[in-house]
Each structure stands twice: as C-alpha cells, then as structure tokens.
Amino acid sequence: MQDMLYHFSQWLSSTWISPFALNLNDTAVSQWLDTHFWAIPIMQVLHILALSTGFGAVLMIDLRVFNLAGTDRTFAETERRYVRSPASA
C-alpha cells in the first residue's frame, strides 16, 4: 500500500495540479483568507447551508416521486408545473 501511495504522489506532482495549487496560494484572496481567521468558519457555514439546500431539494423531489409527499397531485402534474415545454423555451 505504501508503494502505491508513493507512486501516486509522484505521479500527482508531475501533473498540472501542483503548480496550480502553488500559484493559487499566492493570490490576493488566499493571502486575505490567511490573515482573517473568521473568514474560513463563515465560508464553511455557507457551504453547509448550500449543501443542506441542495439535499433538501432532492429530498422533496424524492418524496414527490415516491408519492410520500401527502399531496393528491401525480408526478406528471408536478413535472408539468416545473419543467418548461419546448414550445415556451
């Protein structure tokens, strides 16, 4: 396992990712994030809220698909409500 990880790290250092990461570290945004300790927790909170919103939307659609949403609309009616028809696009 160690050999595989070593070879993987050697391969990874030969790709474009390593210079990109080093250049990204020198940007003004990165330097600003290093000097303002409160920015990282705020970004993490916003990231968690965005993920929660996405998962909530998927959950609502899944409940609708599996007919567990407690409404009398069919999935086809719900789809017509939210999906644009080619004629109106």
C-alpha positions in Angstrom: 0.0 0.0 0.0 2.8 2.4 0.8 4.4 1.9 -2.6 1.1 2.6 -4.3 0.6 5.8 -2.4 4.2 6.8 -3.1 3.9 6.2 -6.8 0.5 8.1 -6.8 2.1 11.1 -5.1 5.0 11.1 -7.6 2.5 11.0 -10.5 0.4 13.7 -8.9 3.3 16.0 -8.5 4.1 15.7 -12.2 0.6 16.9 -13.3 -0.7 20.5 -13.6 -2.3 20.4 -10.2 0.9 21.0 -8.2 1.9 24.3 -10.0 -1.8 25.4 -10.0 -2.0 24.9 -6.2 1.2 26.8 -5.6 0.0 29.7 -7.8 -3.3 29.7 -6.1 -1.6 30.0 -2.8 0.0 33.3 -3.9 -3.3 35.0 -4.9 -4.7 38.0 -3.0 -7.8 36.0 -2.0 -5.6 33.3 -0.4 -3.5 35.8 1.4 -6.6 37.6 2.7 -8.0 34.3 3.9 -4.8 33.6 5.8 -4.9 36.9 7.6 -8.7 36.9 8.5 -9.3 34.0 10.9 -13.1 34.4 10.8 -13.4 34.0 7.0 -12.9 30.2 7.0 -15.7 29.4 9.5 -18.1 31.7 7.7 -17.3 30.0 4.4 -17.8 26.6 6.0 -21.2 27.7 7.3 -22.3 29.0 3.9 -21.1 25.7 2.3 -23.1 23.6 4.8 -26.2 25.7 4.2 -25.8 25.4 0.4 -25.4 21.6 0.7 -28.4 21.4 3.0 -30.5 23.3 0.5 -29.4 21.0 -2.3 -30.1 17.9 -0.3 -33.5 19.3 0.8 -34.5 19.9 -2.8 -33.5 16.3 -3.7 -35.5 15.0 -0.7 -38.6 17.0 -1.7 -38.4 15.6 -5.3 -37.8 12.1 -4.0 -40.9 12.4 -1.7 -42.9 13.5 -4.7 -41.6 10.7 -6.9 -42.3 8.0 -4.3 -45.7 9.5 -3.6 -44.9 10.2 0.0 -45.4 14.0 -0.1 -49.0 13.8 1.0 -50.5 15.6 -2.0 -53.1 14.4 -4.5 -51.1 15.6 -7.5 -49.5 13.0 -9.7 -45.8 13.1 -10.6 -46.7 14.0 -14.2 -48.7 17.0 -12.9 -45.8 18.1 -10.8 -43.4 17.7 -13.7 -45.6 19.8 -16.0 -45.6 22.5 -13.3 -41.8 22.8 -13.1 -40.4 21.6 -16.4 -40.5 24.0 -19.3 -42.1 22.8 -22.5 -40.1 23.1 -25.7 -42.6 25.5 -27.2 -42.2 28.1 -24.4 -38.4 27.9 -24.4 
